[in-house]
Amino acid sequence: MPSGAPAPPEVLMLKRPGTMRFAAGAYVFPGGRVDEADADSGIGWHGPPPEEFGEKLGAPPELARALVVAAVRETCEESGVLLAGTPDGTVAEPSGPSWDADRAALNAGELAFPDLLAKRGLVVLADRLTAWGRWITPEAEPRRFDARFFAAVLPAGQLVDGNLAEADQIAWVDPADALAAAKAGEITLLPPTAAILGEFAGLTGSLSEALARPRTIKPVQPRIVVDDGHAWLEVPEGVPYPL
């Protein structure tokens, strides 16, 4: 790497417990499904309107809003990182005993995310998230997912504190190192995770500059190919795949 060039970005990843029904033992990004409470219209919002996210992610405004809220909530639950703040856009600093208690209540289902935000006078900082990608499971899969991905920079002053109820490990990972480990059979990566890691491994310039660049998102839906009794996943032509 040339002298003075920005260091490759590190990506926050979790290792799913081996007991989980889906993707047991795989290394993944923080995230999960949209809950009913994520669509609460009373949740405050700062940043681009939901319509902008919806246009990029192929979702109506109501769903796009819920997707952003779900991304913020899941990231908070699984890593302690909170992409929320005051209505003027100032990011929160979720630290201290009272925050620890609120997060424990959130993870235990004793406190709803909208109630946590209201209690703290916080809103979702949508301007902290960049719509990054969309992957759809192959038609032959019995469990179907239409997964949207976001990227964000760790807010200054916040630290990662993993919820190990949903992960065996949590760590900042060099994307190229993660891909090399997957190629060597040392870790498991799902196809969307590998593809996105490949994009981050190839980023040029600063991370903030990369996230600010205009981005067109096309849904990616691999297909399962069976030949002579062997099955493999075929990624659509034109989609870079590093494994």
Secondary structure as UniProt FT lines:
FT   TURN            3..4
FT   STRAND          11..15
FT   TURN            18..19
FT   TURN            24..25
FT   STRAND          26..28
FT   HELIX           36..39
FT   TURN            41..42
FT   STRAND          45..46
FT   HELIX           50..57
FT   HELIX           61..79
FT   STRAND          84..85
FT   TURN            87..88
FT   HELIX           97..107
FT   TURN            108..109
FT   HELIX           113..120
FT   STRAND          123..125
FT   HELIX           126..128
FT   STRAND          130..136
FT   TURN            139..140
FT   STRAND          146..151
FT   TURN            156..157
FT   TURN            164..165
FT   STRAND          169..173
FT   HELIX           175..183
FT   TURN            184..185
FT   STRAND          188..189
FT   HELIX           191..201
FT   HELIX           207..212
FT   STRAND          223..227
FT   TURN            228..229
FT   STRAND          230..234
FT   TURN            237..238
//
